[in-house]
Amino acid sequence: MSAYTYTHPVLGEEIEAISGHYSLEKEASLPFRGRQVWYYTGYSVVDTSCCGPGGCGFAFVVGYILSLKHAQDTTGADISDIEPIMSDEDKQELRKLLKAQAHVQQVNFWAPQTAGFQP
């Protein structure tokens, strides 16, 4: 699988969404099958929806770390080289691990093909 360049987001910044907001609060790595997986944990709040309030804690898995924070872009944001996690079996196992270890309700994976990824 090809690597891609990943620009790290700002932690603790509330991002407005259609029905509320979310924030990435923590970044970390997780050992998995002899490699390191990069992920974030955060929360989402539904507070501007006509259907009522809600929210959840989530994990956002970026992928396998190839080179962590090896450079910065022109704004000072860290840049890493990441390999996307494509295996459904790996995703299923990582979901179980992160739900148990990070105490989140939802685990999502970076989908580089939807973000202009070119292998």
Secondary structure as GFF3:
##gff-version 3
##sequence-region A 1 119
A	DSSP	beta_strand	4	7	.	.	.	ID=ss1
A	DSSP	beta_strand	15	17	.	.	.	ID=ss2
A	DSSP	beta_strand	20	32	.	.	.	ID=ss3
A	DSSP	beta_strand	35	46	.	.	.	ID=ss4
A	DSSP	beta_strand	54	72	.	.	.	ID=ss5
A	DSSP	beta_strand	78	83	.	.	.	ID=ss6
A	DSSP	alpha_helix	88	101	.	.	.	ID=ss7
A	DSSP	beta_strand	106	109	.	.	.	ID=ss8
A	DSSP	three_ten_helix	112	114	.	.	.	ID=ss9
###
